[in-house]
Amino acid sequence: MSEAAARPRRGATTIEEVARAAGVSRQTVSNAINAPQKVRPETLARVTATVERLGYQPDQSARALRTGARRTLGYLAPVDDPFDPNPLMAGFLEALVDAAGAEGQRVLLFRPAPGTADPRPAIDELLAARQVDGLVLADVLTDDPRVAHVVRSGVPFAAFGRTGADRPQHWVDIDNAAATAEVAGHLADRGHRRVGFVGGAAALPWMADRREGFRAEADRRGLTVVEPARRGGAPGGAEADRAGAGVAAVRALLRGPGRPTAVAAGSDLLALDVYEAVRAEGLTVGRDVAVVGFHDTPLCRHLHPALTSVRLPLPAIAAGLVRLLLAQVRGERPPGGGLVLPAELIVRDSSG
């Protein structure tokens, strides 16, 4: 008989067989798996070796029925285009799965039904099925209806992004204002005196913080800040999100003798518009116009020149979310406020 044939099929061994092979009781095997601190070290070593040798896999469904714990966290995934996915959120998902796995947890992805925008029915369906112990939300807004719905449901949750002041402060976020203040200081240290800021939708709280942090530090350093004019002459309007509108707005900003010598963008995708606008005006990124992005997505390293950008600590964010969520699942009292993490400026050739 071959070695492969002799080896027990993974998951086919019962706990009783492990107990007999190890010369202990069924309860001792259970304690070794679920509460090893209750088992003497020499016994624990013998049971652990037997479990590995026989390929025993605990019945997770039975454990869930007995304890009520599913060891699964639900992640309400943002609606995205599979042919043009958001690289930041893809990186966040990788970090979340790793952080959950380190705690013995799985991540179950779900989202609203195709063609619908309201996530509440999908949340209700998942909770009714009792498939998860808690929820992770991302891209959270100040008065986010998802947060209000989850709070009413009573399910443990953790949010990537700050919840409103009247909501439970179960969130992890970066210090967006401090990050862009560092960008402004970096440009000032490079000798720039007139700088631009290109933001996305002004209603997004993280983008508002990035703009505010950049402007505050620029003012402190004596820099002049200019922004592209959008619909009605107001900076930061929705028109920048239309194809080509952002590039045209930045090109207008770069024309004339008073053009900025550096431009900070509120995201790496917006920085791509700046690259295109700079080149369309016959200028060179990094030499004539310094450019800085935000998020440090993989594309930054492949641009020419490579893009200076703010890197989010995605593993630390994910680990903080998992710890915060599991504390609630275990009935522990979570911290009174959210967790704010610093970001890191990664300097490359685009900022001179």
C-alpha angles and dihedrals in degrees: 000000000000122000090246091054093047094051113093115253109259109261095010095100117093127220089245090058090051090050093051093046092049094042095237138107125274089247091055091055089049091050092048090056101037105024109018092168087073094060127079112250096244091048092046091052092050094048093045091052091049092049090052094044094050095040093234116183118192115236101252094188091055091047090051091052091048099044103022090233116127095183086219129117121203118225117198096215117211115250105257142167109259089209093051107026124182103259093204094056091044088057091046091053091052090051092046093052090049093048092048092047091053087060094046092257135128128216121229115198121211138158140175118296114274112279094021129100102190109095096190098089090051091050092048092049093051093048092046089054089054091224099138139042094216146341137255117207125192136193088030118187126210095257096025112173090210090062092048091050094048092047090053090050091056094225119142112257143172125201132211095217133034121291123216121280091253093053130079108279095233097141145115122206142156125249096256095176093051090048095055091041086060089050091053091048091049091054092046090052088053089058100257115148103171113049136173131219122204113192135176127229108347091215092068106098095215091051091049089052091049092051092046094048093048094048094046094053092041090054090048090052093046096249125149113232122205128180132197114266113244133184110334090007092285117134121235099024127152093259090082089069093064118097109272096000094099093050092049092049093051092046089056089050091053096052122097135026094292096061118138118255091212135032127198117201127206091227139012091251090057088048088060088060089052091051091051093046093048092052093044088058091053094253131126125239111236094015106051098015125022114216130199127185135192131236099031093234117183092264090071092075093049099051121097108263097022111250124249106224146163112258119214115219092236097170091051091046092051093045091050092051093050093048091048093049096046091049088061093044089054092050094250121143110253121222116282094243139032126271116254116198129191122243125218129234110225108202119211137158098286093077094053 
